[in-house]
Amino acid sequence: MLPPQISLRGEAVFLEKAVEPPRVVGPVGATLMSINGMIGAGIFAVPALLYAEVGNFAPWMFLIFGLFYACGTLIVARLCNMFRSSGGPQLWIQAAFGPFAGFLIGFWMVLGISAGRAATLYVLVAYLAVIFPVLAEPGARALALAFLLVALTGIVISGMRNSIGSLAVGTVFKLAPILLLCVIAYASGGIATQFTLPRFGQFESVALLVYFAFSGAEAGAFSAGELKRPRRDLPLTMLGSLALITAFYMAVQWAFIAAGAPQSDGDATPLAAAAGAVMGDTGVLIISVAAVFSIATNALNYFIGGPRVVFGMADRGLLPATFAHVSPRFRTPDRAVLLFAAVTAIMLSSGAFVFLAQVTSLASTVTSLLVIASFVILMRRTDERHNGRLALYWWPVMAVSGGFTLFTMIQAPASAFGLMIVLLIVGTGLYFAARRKETRVPSPEFD
């Protein structure tokens, strides 16, 4: 029996279908992926930076940029409704523009996610060193980094249910202390109701800061191939999570203001300083613990999603077939996980994540623009349930999302554009070396 026929830019190809991981993730798991994609280390420092620029208007910046970001999330949600496979932006761009574009975006995504996780693990050890000072020593820090890398890899390989369960536990331990701080801070200082509108220069100066506070809402799409009902659950959970996190960010910013907007001293974060102002040393400790869990769950979340991008690329013929292997025991893409962990380890040992930080941020905005273009191309395809037309309301949504993305892109330094060109050249060489003779990509499904 022939494997399923798959459309590749209008051509029919046949490729042997690899064994796939089981679909075990429901809407709760998808929501946890979105939430932990957005909330990492930033929330512990952003309130002070934002307050320093725009004062009491800071909470409303989250609402304004949350609405801007929602336009892009609406487009992503519609794309999630059209596919059931893992990969997220890599899959959508491959479906719209072909294997070369799909490979380059996947290459950027994997580099960016692994570089981000390397940086996250360094920050995590720095927070742990506040609680356990011995970890400030170079040798102990190296051992802690190695342990965390092995632990995250082990959790992800051990099964998707274990990964989601770990996310759930970590999410409780990171959100509960912050919500406690909010309640006590409001009781102490109330909620600031008066503010002064910022000047445009101030608005521009915090645009990137707030924009990246929301990035990660689409993280669940990376693992769509392991969701029970991805076409139904992902759009609902992404948009719902974005609304919840917008309200959460506003609440935390108001709590920081209510606590007197203290500046941090030494190793304490601004949010820990706010907790210290209203709860004393105990508050500093519990917020430090919350920061550890927040950063750890954010790292775990991308350790789940990053390898699924690798697996999806291998499954569709863009990488050697070995990386589409599924563990017979754990039913996870074990070799893709190990490859992702190896890339992260290389960056940890070399410090390359610092070098790649700016360019991967820039690449994410380029990816966002290509996702919008992919949306237009895919929505213009026709079948018996879709006439190939875009409803009028999508045009203002795309205009806002595209304009917002371009605005953030031009904030990047010229050096980042140069580095991205270098990565483009490297990715082109890898494409011809790594891809298989035949590639495939699923066609969009319309309801």
C-alpha positions in Angstrom: 0.0 0.0 0.0 1.4 3.4 -1.0 1.9 6.0 1.8 -0.3 9.1 1.8 0.0 11.4 -1.2 1.3 14.8 -0.2 1.3 18.0 -2.2 4.7 19.7 -2.7 4.1 23.1 -4.5 1.6 21.4 -6.9 3.6 18.2 -7.4 2.7 14.8 -6.0 5.5 12.9 -4.3 5.6 9.7 -2.2 7.8 9.4 0.8 7.8 6.5 3.3 6.0 7.7 6.4 8.0 7.5 9.7 6.6 6.2 13.0 5.1 9.2 14.8 4.9 10.0 18.5 1.4 9.5 20.0 -1.1 12.3 20.4 -1.3 12.6 24.1 -1.5 16.4 24.8 -4.9 18.0 25.5 -6.0 21.6 25.8 -4.4 21.9 29.3 -1.0 20.8 28.0 -1.3 23.2 25.0 -2.2 26.1 27.4 0.9 25.3 29.6 3.1 25.4 26.5 1.8 28.8 25.5 2.0 30.2 29.1 5.6 28.9 29.6 6.6 30.1 26.2 5.8 33.6 27.3 6.8 33.7 30.9 10.5 33.2 31.6 13.1 35.4 33.3 11.8 38.7 31.8 8.9 39.3 34.1 11.3 39.6 37.1 13.2 42.5 35.5 10.8 44.1 33.0 8.6 45.9 35.6 11.5 48.1 36.8 12.7 48.8 33.3 9.3 49.7 32.0 8.4 51.9 35.0 11.7 53.8 34.6 10.6 54.8 31.1 6.9 55.4 31.3 6.1 55.5 35.0 2.5 54.6 36.1 1.5 54.1 32.4 3.6 50.9 32.4 0.6 48.5 33.0 -1.2 49.9 30.0 1.8 49.3 27.8 1.2 45.6 28.2 -2.4 46.0 27.2 -1.5 48.1 24.1 1.2 45.7 22.9 -0.9 42.7 23.9 -3.5 43.9 21.4 -0.9 44.5 18.7 0.6 41.0 19.4 -2.9 39.5 19.2 -3.2 40.4 15.5 -0.2 38.1 14.7 -1.6 35.5 17.1 -4.9 35.5 15.2 -3.0 34.7 12.0 -1.0 32.0 13.7 -4.2 30.5 15.2 -5.7 30.2 11.7 -2.6 28.5 10.4 -2.7 26.1 13.4 -6.3 25.3 12.3 -5.0 24.2 8.9 -2.3 21.7 9.9 -1.9 18.8 12.3 1.9 18.3 12.1 4.7 19.6 14.3 7.0 22.4 13.3 4.9 25.6 13.6 6.4 28.4 11.4 8.8 26.1 9.8 6.0 23.9 8.6 3.8 26.8 7.4 6.6 28.4 5.5 7.7 25.2 3.9 4.1 24.5 2.8 3.8 28.0 1.2 7.3 28.6 -0.2 8.8 25.1 -0.6 11.6 23.1 1.0 14.5 25.6 0.7 12.7 28.4 2.6 11.3 25.8 5.0 14.8 24.5 5.8 16.3 28.0 6.3 13.6 29.0 8.7 13.9 25.7 10.6 17.7 26.2 10.7 17.2 29.7 12.2 14.5 28.4 14.6 16.7 25.6 16.0 19.7 27.9 16.3 17.6 30.6 18.0 15.8 28.2 20.4 19.0 26.4 21.4 20.9 29.7 21.8 18.1 31.0 24.0 18.1 27.9 26.1 21.9 28.2 26.6 21.4 31.8 27.8 18.4 30.7 30.0 20.5 28.0 31.7 23.2 30.5 32.6 20.6 32.8 34.0 19.0 29.9 35.9 22.3 29.0 37.6 22.8 32.7 38.5 19.5 32.7 40.3 20.3 29.4 42.0 23.6 31.0 43.1 21.6 33.6 45.1 20.1 30.7 47.1 23.2 28.4 47.0 26.3 30.7 46.9 28.6 27.8 46.1 27.2 27.9 42.5 29.0 31.2 41.9 32.3 29.3 41.7 33.3 28.5 38.1 33.6 24.7 38.7 30.3 24.4 40.5 28.6 26.5 37.9 29.9 24.3 35.1 28.7 21.2 36.9 25.3 22.8 37.6 24.9 23.7 33.9 25.8 20.1 32.8 23.3 18.7 35.4 20.5 21.0 34.2 21.2 20.1 30.5 21.1 16.4 31.3 18.0 16.7 33.5 16.0 18.6 30.8 17.1 16.2 28.1 16.1 13.2 30.3 12.7 14.6 31.1 11.9 15.3 27.5 13.0 11.9 26.3 11.1 10.1 29.1 7.8 11.0 27.5 5.5 13.8 26.6 3.2 13.1 29.6 6.2 13.5 32.0 7.2 16.7 30.2 3.7 18.2 30.5 3.4 17.1 34.1 6.7 18.8 34.9 5.5 21.9 33.2 2.3 21.9 35.3 4.2 21.5 38.6 6.7 24.2 37.7 4.0 26.6 36.6 2.2 26.4 40.0 5.5 27.1 41.8 6.3 30.1 39.7 2.9 31.7 39.5 1.7 31.2 43.1 4.5 33.4 44.8 4.0 36.2 42.2 0.3 36.2 42.7 0.9 36.3 46.5 3.1 39.3 46.0 0.4 41.0 44.0 -2.2 40.5 46.8 0.1 41.8 49.6 1.4 44.7 47.5 -2.2 45.8 46.6 -3.1 45.6 50.3 -0.1 47.8 51.1 -0.2 50.4 48.4 -3.4 50.0 46.3 -3.6 50.2 42.5 -2.2 53.2 40.7 -5.1 54.8 38.8 -3.4 58.0 37.7 -0.8 58.2 35.0 0.8 60.5 32.4 0.7 59.5 28.7 4.3 58.8 27.5 5.9 60.7 24.7 6.5 58.9 21.4 10.2 58.6 22.1 9.4 56.8 25.4 6.9 54.6 23.7 9.5 53.6 21.1 12.2 52.9 23.7 10.2 50.1 25.4 8.6 48.6 22.2 11.1 45.7 21.9 11.1 45.1 25.6 7.3 44.6 25.7 7.1 42.8 22.4 9.5 40.1 23.5 7.6 39.7 26.7 4.8 38.2 24.6 6.9 36.1 22.3 6.3 32.4 22.7 2.5 32.4 22.6 2.8 30.1 19.6 5.1 27.6 21.3 2.5 24.8 21.4 2.4 24.8 17.5 6.0 23.4 17.6 4.6 20.1 19.0 1.3 20.1 17.2 1.9 16.5 16.0 1.5 15.3 19.6 -1.7 17.2 20.4 -4.9 15.2 20.4 -6.9 17.9 18.5 -4.3 20.5 17.4 -6.6 22.2 14.8 -9.2 22.8 17.5 -7.1 23.2 20.7 -4.2 25.4 19.5 -6.2 28.4 18.3 -8.2 28.5 21.5 -5.4 27.9 23.9 -3.0 30.4 22.2 -5.5 33.3 22.2 -6.8 32.4 25.7 -3.2 32.2 27.0 -2.4 35.6 25.5 -5.4 37.2 27.2 -4.5 35.7 30.5 -0.8 36.6 30.3 -1.7 40.2 29.3 -3.8 40.5 32.5 -1.1 38.8 34.5 1.6 41.2 33.3 -0.6 44.2 34.1 -1.3 42.8 37.6 2.5 42.3 38.2 3.3 45.8 37.0 0.7 47.3 39.3 2.0 45.3 42.2 5.5 46.6 41.5 4.2 50.2 41.6 2.2 49.5 44.7 5.3 48.2 46.5 7.0 51.6 45.8 8.8 50.6 42.6 12.0 49.8 44.5 15.3 49.4 42.7 17.2 46.1 43.3 20.5 45.9 45.2 23.2 43.3 44.6 21.8 40.0 43.3 18.1 40.7 43.9 15.9 41.3 40.9 13.5 44.3 40.9 10.6 42.0 41.5 12.4 40.4 44.5 13.1 43.9 45.7 9.4 44.7 45.5 8.6 41.5 47.5 11.3 42.5 50.1 9.6 45.9 50.5 6.3 44.4 51.4 7.2 41.0 52.9 10.8 41.4 54.1 13.5 38.8 53.5 10.9 36.0 53.2 9.5 37.8 50.2 12.9 38.0 48.6 13.4 34.3 49.1 10.0 33.2 47.7 10.3 35.4 44.6 13.8 34.1 44.0 12.4 30.5 44.2 9.6 31.6 41.8 12.3 32.9 39.4 14.1 29.6 39.4 10.9 27.7 38.6 9.9 30.3 36.0 13.2 30.1 34.1 13.3 26.3 34.5 9.8 25.8 33.0 10.6 28.2 30.2 13.7 26.2 29.4 11.8 22.9 29.6 9.1 24.3 27.3 11.5 25.0 24.5 13.4 21.7 25.1 10.0 20.1 24.3 9.3 22.3 21.2 12.8 22.7 19.7 13.4 18.9 19.0 9.9 18.7 17.5 10.9 21.2 14.9 13.9 19.0 14.2 11.7 15.9 14.1 9.2 17.6 11.7 12.0 18.6 9.3 13.4 15.1 9.3 10.0 13.6 8.9 9.4 15.9 5.8 12.7 15.1 4.2 14.7 18.2 5.1 17.1 16.4 7.5 18.5 12.9 7.6 15.8 10.3 8.4 17.6 9.2 11.6 16.3 12.4 13.3 12.7 11.3 12.7 13.4 8.2 14.9 10.9 7.6 17.7 11.9 5.8 20.8 10.1 2.4 21.0 10.0 2.7 24.8 9.2 6.3 25.5 7.5 7.2 22.1 9.4 10.4 21.9 11.7 11.8 19.1 14.8 10.8 21.0 17.4 11.4 18.4 16.0 14.9 17.6 16.1 15.6 21.4 19.7 14.5 21.6 20.7 16.6 18.6 19.0 19.7 20.1 20.7 19.0 23.5 24.1 18.7 21.7 23.7 22.0 19.9 22.7 23.7 23.2 25.8 22.1 24.9 28.1 23.4 22.2 26.7 26.9 22.7 27.0 26.6 26.5 30.6 25.6 26.3 31.6 28.2 23.6 29.5 31.2 24.6 28.1 31.3 21.0 24.6 32.1 22.4 25.8 35.6 23.2 27.0 36.0 19.6 23.7 34.8 18.2 21.3 36.6 20.6 20.7 39.7 18.4 20.6 37.9 15.1 18.2 35.3 16.3 15.9 38.0 17.6 16.1 39.6 14.2 15.5 36.3 12.5 12.3 35.8 14.6 10.9 39.1 13.1 11.8 37.9 9.6 10.1 34.6 10.3 7.0 36.5 11.5 6.8 38.4 8.2 7.2 35.2 6.3 4.4 33.6 8.4 2.1 36.5 7.3 3.1 35.9 3.6 2.6 32.2 4.0 -0.9 32.8 5.4 -1.8 34.8 2.3 -0.5 32.1 0.0 -2.1 29.2 1.8 -5.4 30.9 2.2 -5.5 31.5 -1.6 -5.5 27.8 -2.2 -8.8 26.2 -3.0 -10.6 22.9 -2.2 -14.2 21.9 -1.9 -14.6 23.7 1.4 -12.6 26.9 0.6 -12.9 29.3 -2.3 -9.4 30.7 -2.1 -10.5 34.1 -0.9 -9.4 36.1 2.1 -12.1 37.7 4.1 -11.8 41.5 4.3 -11.3 41.5 8.0 -7.9 39.7 7.6 -6.3 42.7 5.8 -6.3 45.1 8.7 -5.2 42.3 11.0 -2.3 41.6 8.7 -1.5 45.3 8.3 -1.3 45.8 12.1 0.8 42.6 12.6 3.1 43.3 9.7 3.6 47.0 10.7 4.2 46.0 14.3 6.8 43.4 13.2 8.6 45.9 10.9 8.7 48.4 13.7 10.5 46.0 15.9 12.8 44.8 13.1 14.2 48.3 12.4 15.2 48.6 16.1 17.9 45.9 15.5 21.5 47.1 14.9 23.1 46.9 11.5 25.5 44.2 12.8 22.6 41.8 13.4 21.6 42.1 9.7 25.1 41.2 8.7 25.2 38.2 10.9 21.9 37.0 9.6 23.3 37.1 6.0 26.2 34.9 7.2 23.7 32.5 8.7 21.8 32.5 5.5 24.9 31.5 3.6 25.7 28.8 6.1 22.1 27.5 6.0 22.1 27.3 2.2 25.2 25.1 2.3 23.6 22.9 5.0 20.4 22.6 3.0 22.1 20.9 0.0 24.1 18.7 2.4 21.4 17.6 4.7 18.1 17.3 2.8 17.1 14.0 1.2 16.2 13.5 -2.4 12.5 13.6 -1.8 10.6 16.0 0.5 7.0 16.2 1.4 4.7 18.6 3.2 1.1 18.3 4.2 -1.5 20.3 2.3 -3.6 22.7 4.4 -7.0 21.5 5.5 -10.0 23.8 5.4 -13.2 23.5 7.4 
